[in-house]
Amino acid sequence: MSDRLVPVLLLTLLFLAALGAMAWGWRRRGRTQSDLPAPSAAALEELGETLAHGPVGAIYVDTVLAEQPLERVVAHGLGQRARAEVSLGSGGSWHLERQGLGALTIPAGAVAELTSGPGMAGKFVGGDGLLIIRWRLGDRLLDTGLRLDDRADHDLLLSRKEHA
């Protein structure tokens, strides 16, 4: 029994060290992104918009730095995956009700582009399975990825990009 105890203890220590390094890296990334202002959580009505489409079910994959699909933004909970209800306002603003994380509103004036892609940090689905909203928060350009439950909603919202 003692001949197996040492390797098991070493493996356990290695595993705990790896977990500690991951937690340290996540906190470090959050500190480097602390200059990002908190995103809005305003309802569409507070922005003077009516509901144009939604709410529809989706997975909020995460938010990454624009054109850097593996550089997750962890500040303000933007890097955490969650179920979401997605709504598009009449003026082009997006409202995401994220379960357990609170709301995220992307005002129409902050939206730079609406496209689709194969994935980003946290989820790769291939093809054009993710709806990607490129938007500005402070002085940074970000990409927020959504995996909509219904492909028809994905296509309909993507077709509205001329309003973005």
C-alpha positions as CSV (number, residue, x, y, z in Angstrom):
1,M,0.0,0.0,0.0
2,S,2.8,2.5,0.8
3,D,4.4,1.9,-2.6
4,R,1.2,3.4,-4.2
5,L,0.7,6.2,-1.6
6,V,3.6,8.4,-2.8
7,P,2.5,8.5,-6.5
8,V,-1.1,9.1,-5.5
9,L,0.0,12.0,-3.3
10,L,2.2,13.5,-6.0
11,L,-0.6,13.2,-8.6
12,T,-3.0,14.9,-6.1
13,L,-0.5,17.7,-5.5
14,L,0.0,18.2,-9.2
15,F,-3.7,18.4,-9.8
16,L,-4.2,21.0,-7.0
17,A,-1.3,23.0,-8.4
18,A,-2.9,23.0,-11.8
19,L,-6.2,24.2,-10.3
20,G,-4.4,26.9,-8.4
21,A,-2.6,28.1,-11.5
22,M,-5.9,28.3,-13.5
23,A,-7.6,30.3,-10.7
24,W,-4.5,32.6,-10.5
25,G,-4.6,33.1,-14.3
26,W,-8.4,33.9,-14.3
27,R,-7.9,36.5,-11.5
28,R,-4.9,38.0,-13.3
29,R,-6.9,38.4,-16.5
30,G,-9.7,40.1,-14.6
31,R,-7.2,42.6,-13.2
32,T,-5.8,43.4,-16.6
33,Q,-9.3,44.0,-17.9
34,S,-10.4,46.1,-14.9
35,D,-10.3,49.3,-17.0
36,L,-13.4,48.1,-18.9
37,P,-16.5,50.0,-17.8
38,A,-19.4,48.0,-16.5
39,P,-21.8,47.2,-19.3
40,S,-25.4,48.4,-19.3
41,A,-28.2,46.2,-17.9
42,A,-31.0,48.6,-19.0
43,A,-34.2,47.2,-20.4
44,L,-35.1,48.0,-24.0
45,E,-37.9,50.2,-22.8
46,E,-35.4,52.3,-20.8
47,L,-33.6,52.9,-24.1
48,G,-36.8,54.1,-25.7
49,E,-37.1,51.0,-27.8
50,T,-39.9,48.5,-28.3
51,L,-39.4,44.8,-28.8
52,A,-38.7,43.9,-32.4
53,H,-37.9,40.2,-31.9
54,G,-37.7,37.8,-28.9
55,P,-37.1,36.9,-26.3
56,V,-35.6,33.7,-27.7
57,G,-33.7,31.1,-25.9
58,A,-29.9,30.9,-26.4
59,I,-26.7,30.0,-24.8
60,Y,-24.6,33.0,-24.0
61,V,-21.2,31.6,-24.9
62,D,-19.0,34.4,-23.7
63,T,-17.4,37.7,-24.8
64,V,-13.9,37.9,-26.2
65,L,-11.7,40.7,-27.5
66,A,-12.7,41.4,-31.2
67,E,-10.9,39.2,-33.7
68,Q,-9.2,37.3,-30.9
69,P,-11.7,34.3,-30.4
70,L,-9.6,32.8,-27.6
71,E,-9.0,36.0,-25.5
72,R,-12.0,35.8,-23.1
73,V,-13.1,38.9,-21.3
74,V,-13.6,38.0,-17.7
75,A,-14.3,41.4,-16.2
76,H,-17.9,42.0,-15.2
77,G,-18.8,38.3,-15.7
78,L,-18.6,38.7,-19.5
79,G,-16.6,35.5,-19.8
80,Q,-19.0,33.2,-18.0
81,R,-21.2,30.9,-20.0
82,A,-25.0,30.9,-19.2
83,R,-28.4,30.2,-20.5
84,A,-30.0,33.4,-21.8
85,E,-33.1,35.0,-23.3
86,V,-32.1,37.3,-26.2
87,S,-34.2,40.2,-27.3
88,L,-33.7,42.7,-30.2
89,G,-35.1,46.2,-29.8
90,S,-36.7,48.2,-32.6
91,G,-33.7,50.6,-32.7
92,G,-31.1,47.8,-32.9
93,S,-30.2,47.4,-29.2
94,W,-29.7,43.9,-27.8
95,H,-30.9,42.8,-24.4
96,L,-29.5,39.5,-23.0
97,E,-31.1,38.1,-19.8
98,R,-28.3,35.8,-18.6
99,Q,-29.3,33.2,-15.9
100,G,-27.3,33.6,-12.8
101,L,-25.3,36.5,-14.2
102,G,-27.8,39.3,-14.7
103,A,-28.7,41.3,-17.8
104,L,-26.5,42.6,-20.4
105,T,-27.7,45.3,-22.8
106,I,-25.7,46.3,-25.9
107,P,-27.0,49.7,-27.1
108,A,-27.5,50.1,-30.9
109,G,-24.9,52.8,-31.0
110,A,-22.3,50.4,-29.6
111,V,-23.0,47.7,-32.2
112,A,-20.3,47.6,-34.9
113,E,-21.2,44.4,-36.7
114,L,-23.4,41.4,-36.6
115,T,-22.1,38.2,-38.1
116,S,-21.9,34.4,-37.5
117,G,-18.9,32.1,-37.0
118,P,-17.8,28.7,-36.1
119,G,-17.0,29.5,-32.4
120,M,-15.0,31.3,-29.8
121,A,-13.5,30.5,-26.4
122,G,-15.8,28.1,-24.7
123,K,-17.7,26.8,-27.7
124,F,-16.8,25.7,-31.2
125,V,-19.7,24.3,-33.3
126,G,-18.3,24.7,-36.8
127,G,-20.0,26.3,-39.8
128,D,-21.7,29.5,-38.8
129,G,-23.4,28.2,-35.7
130,L,-22.7,31.2,-33.4
131,L,-24.3,34.6,-33.8
132,I,-21.6,37.1,-33.0
133,I,-22.3,40.7,-32.0
134,R,-19.2,42.9,-32.4
135,W,-19.6,46.0,-30.1
136,R,-17.7,48.7,-28.3
137,L,-17.4,48.9,-24.6
138,G,-15.4,51.9,-23.5
139,D,-12.5,52.0,-25.9
140,R,-12.4,48.2,-26.6
141,L,-14.1,46.3,-29.4
142,L,-15.6,43.0,-28.2
143,D,-17.3,40.0,-29.7
144,T,-20.2,38.4,-27.9
145,G,-21.2,34.9,-29.0
146,L,-24.7,33.4,-28.8
147,R,-25.8,29.9,-29.7
148,L,-29.5,30.3,-30.4
149,D,-31.8,27.4,-29.6
150,D,-33.6,27.7,-32.9
151,R,-31.8,28.1,-36.2
152,A,-34.7,30.1,-37.6
153,D,-34.1,32.7,-34.9
154,H,-30.4,32.8,-35.7
155,D,-31.1,33.4,-39.4
156,L,-33.8,36.0,-38.7
157,L,-31.6,38.0,-36.3
158,L,-28.6,37.7,-38.7
159,S,-30.7,39.0,-41.5
160,R,-31.3,42.2,-39.5
161,K,-27.6,43.1,-39.6
162,E,-28.3,45.9,-42.0
163,H,-30.1,47.6,-39.0
164,A,-27.0,47.1,-36.8
